[in-house]
């Protein structure tokens, strides 16, 4: 895992963006990751996949990814190029799918940070120091550090590279 | 410790556990279906591409598989997913594979109790968010994604952060126009769709004690809609009697201590709850049915793990008996065994005579996948659990969530209707 991430922000100022919006039910039969990417965020912004470049960030309101356990959601987003999602909070299954599958990073930021970041801003995220720099606005924010086990799974690139520990 | 902490302490080999502890827990039962299963298969094949040979899984007897989301096969892709699932269960010797059109089959969360696939005190994970449902049997039941399920299939263990427990006590005498669905919608409305994020929702009190197992399952089913890690109800004689009719397998129930600590305790007086409806586009967007009186509908849907158990069908049939539906009405029992019992009790006759369509068990329309999706602008009242934009079809369709009684009453009038307002 690269310790410094750099990319552009795609901001959706909405709480409770659910998995039916991120990847609607009819696509659940699809397991081709590239195909899923074409429908990422279809319920909120059908043009989303075209807008994203490799390494970009998604910034959203609280409880992102609520709803279903479909792993299609983090897969579709990561396949569009999204490397991290910044939100005040995440739904639990989305969070662990993102981490355990090694697809992208769910990064918790406080409400104030969420408000300061705008669509199109360039961010640099320093994972080693839990620091976010807004290059467009020349501001610095804190990110909530990953819990210890989550950090180790992130480091390993996903749960499949990780042995159970007691 | 709470019942959830007790179960997780036992499964992780610890004397004591506290909320916030991160553990690797042994798993007793694991489930995957025709959406999460193909995801698991893909994880396995990618693993094999890296040179890891997988010729066996941890314990095929603890794994069970259902075909429920895209059956009857919605199209070729869905058909091929089911074929892949069959090849997988055959290859790894998984015997409990409930196949569409071959005896007992149905929605995974319904089979879990109908077939006693999960027992009190067990740790159960499933590749579906509504796995929480089965916590009503006194088990720790949580939904996971397919990578986590693949991990469990290989290792028999998975990590959890021990959740805090929110306790909901429901007291009083349940009126005959209310169902568990009204209670859980009221609770989600109160705490919000992230009100229980990462936490346990436990239910107790006089009303819960007297609820049947099927009604209890409606409470735990929708804990997912409040973001909960699991929903749980302490097992009691009602639970044990239900299980005695279905299995003679041994189990060791767990119970919370009398000094267990709850992060919050909520007390509801049932008499203050009214038939409740969640408006589009959130299960937390609630109001009472009578507030919505007159809301025109295109469809009434009685189906899913939430709202098509035997008792759901019985209550809907009571309302529909001798009446005629005014809008498109679909009834899909949640499992073949429930279909059969409904047939024997004469419920299916009531639905068909009322003008409704009765279909095979499937998740299809609930998740907007197939078997009766909503068109642009259509409005549906449904016994299911979610009403996000596009959940049951077109992104501009609308779904109102309600109890089977409210849905049946609304089917008769074509508008959202409180069951008390349908005269016999």
Interface residues (C-beta under 8 A of the other chain):
Chain A: X16 X18 X20 X21 X24 X25 X26 X28 X29 X30 X31 X43 X62 X63 X66 X67 X68 X69 X70 X71 X72 X89 X91 X92 X93 X96 X97 X100 X101 X147 X148 X149 X158 X159 X160 X164 X165 X166
Chain B: X12 X13 X22 X24 X35 X36 X38 X39 X42 X43 X47 X69 X70 X74 X75 X77 X78 X81 X127 X128 X129 X131 X143 X144 X145 X146 X147 X148 X150 X151 X155 X157 X159 X161 X193 X194 X197 X198 X227 X229 X282 X367 X368 X369 X370 X373 X386 X388 X389 X390 X391 X395
